[in-house]
């Protein structure tokens, strides 16, 4: 039985998910390269992946990787920056972790 990658997800409701996503990717893009396809921007933070996904009225942040420490780092980077950008709108980021094992 192999362990699946750990994942963590935060769904933030906002009137302007595209604006916050662009701010987040532009700001963090100075430190880590994001690739953007459609509504999803993805970057590698070491061996952990961070995604910023634009939805209809929501902005979803996803962290996935092999260990909880890497997940926590990406949660901190994405979440703290988004909260700072959305301070006036009182955006809060709450992460939900999935640690289910892959039965393969």
C-alpha positions in Angstrom: 0.0 0.0 0.0 1.5 3.3 -1.1 0.6 6.6 0.5 -1.0 9.1 -1.8 0.3 12.6 -1.9 -1.1 14.8 0.9 -3.4 17.5 -0.2 -4.8 20.6 1.4 -7.5 22.9 0.0 -8.9 26.3 0.9 -12.0 27.8 -0.8 -12.3 31.5 -0.3 -15.6 33.3 -1.3 -15.1 36.6 -2.9 -16.7 38.9 -5.5 -13.4 39.2 -7.4 -11.6 35.9 -7.4 -9.8 36.8 -10.6 -8.3 40.0 -9.2 -7.0 38.3 -6.1 -5.6 35.3 -8.1 -3.7 37.7 -10.4 -2.3 39.7 -7.4 -1.2 36.5 -5.7 0.4 35.0 -8.8 2.1 38.3 -9.8 3.5 38.9 -6.3 4.7 35.3 -5.7 5.9 35.0 -9.3 8.9 37.1 -8.3 10.1 34.2 -6.1 8.6 31.1 -7.8 7.6 30.4 -11.4 3.9 29.9 -12.0 2.5 28.3 -15.1 -1.0 29.3 -16.0 -3.5 27.3 -18.0 -7.0 28.7 -18.1 -8.2 29.4 -14.6 -5.4 27.5 -12.9 -2.0 28.7 -12.0 0.5 26.2 -10.6 4.0 26.5 -9.1 6.4 24.1 -7.5 7.6 24.9 -4.0 10.4 22.4 -3.8 8.7 19.0 -3.9 5.3 20.5 -3.0 2.9 22.0 -5.5 0.7 25.1 -5.0 -2.3 26.0 -7.2 -4.4 29.1 -7.4 -7.7 28.3 -9.1 -10.2 31.0 -10.2 -13.9 29.9 -9.9 -17.3 31.5 -10.1 -17.2 33.7 -7.0 -14.6 31.5 -5.3 -10.8 31.4 -5.2 -9.4 27.9 -4.4 -5.9 27.4 -3.1 -4.5 23.8 -3.3 -1.3 22.4 -1.8 -0.2 18.9 -2.6 3.0 17.0 -1.8 4.6 14.1 -0.1 4.8 15.5 3.5 3.0 17.6 6.0 5.9 20.0 6.5 5.9 21.0 2.8 2.1 21.3 2.8 2.3 23.6 5.8 4.9 25.8 4.1 2.7 26.2 0.9 -0.4 26.8 3.0 1.5 29.6 4.8 2.8 31.2 1.7 -0.4 31.2 -0.3 -2.8 31.8 2.6 -0.9 34.6 4.3 -0.4 36.5 1.1 -4.0 36.2 0.0 -5.2 37.3 3.5 -2.9 40.3 3.2 -4.2 41.3 -0.2 -7.8 40.8 1.0 -7.4 42.5 4.3 -10.0 45.2 3.7 -12.5 42.6 2.4 -11.7 40.5 5.5 -10.8 37.4 3.5 -9.9 34.4 5.7 -8.2 31.3 4.5 -9.2 28.0 6.1 -7.3 24.9 4.9 -8.8 21.4 4.8 -6.3 18.5 4.6 -6.9 15.2 3.0 -4.5 12.5 4.1 -6.3 9.5 2.6 -4.1 6.6 1.5 -4.0 5.3 -2.1 -4.9 1.6 -2.0 -2.8 0.8 -5.1 
